[in-house]
Amino acid sequence: MPTLDQTERIWIGRTSNQGYHYVQVVFPGNTPREQWHQANCRVLIARGHLQPEQGNDRDTTQKAWDPTRRYTRIHT
């Protein structure tokens, strides 16, 4: 089972730590390991380490994963 730190490192590597990305694209979920990374992303979103792209509602404080939104890693 990957740790939160491992998930963050992989996120950085796969996204070049730039821009906003869909969790399910960064971690496609077609293996148990990828699904675990998706679960870790839910925790990272809840902790504010991954933040959603500003939409029309301008709500970037969302703490639950919304698969229709893209996320970026916040440097903590």
Secondary structure, DSSP 4 states (H G I P E B T S, - for coil): ---HHHHHHHHHHHHTT-S-B-HHHHS--SSHHHHHHHHHHHHHHHTTSEEEPP-TT------S--TTS-EEEPP-
